[in-house]
Amino acid sequence: MPRYYFDLRDESGLALDEEGLELASPRAVQAEAAKSLADMARDAMLSALPAGGRQTMAIEVRDDGGPLMQVTFSFEIENFKSRSHTRDH
């Protein structure tokens, strides 16, 4: 089975996957890239500043022959005027 490497790219740079995964098909590779990116996006959302500007991240997939695909995700957190809720008792 071929081995695929899932490198992580964000504003801080590129983190190379040194280990890789053996996967049976291009569809399995795409599914793994999407899962990895979803995990990365969730972590970024949880640690982002309240109005932190646009963030972009990607999973770059390669095999021993070189690059195969890139899956990219961008988001921006935009806070609207917060409303005060007061209650009179």
PyMOL commands that set and color helices and strands:
alter all, ss='L'
color gray80, all
select helices_A, chain A and resi 26-47
alter helices_A, ss='H'
color red, helices_A
select strands_A, chain A and resi 3-10+13-15+21-22+53-63+66-77
alter strands_A, ss='S'
color yellow, strands_A
deselect
rebuild
show_as cartoon
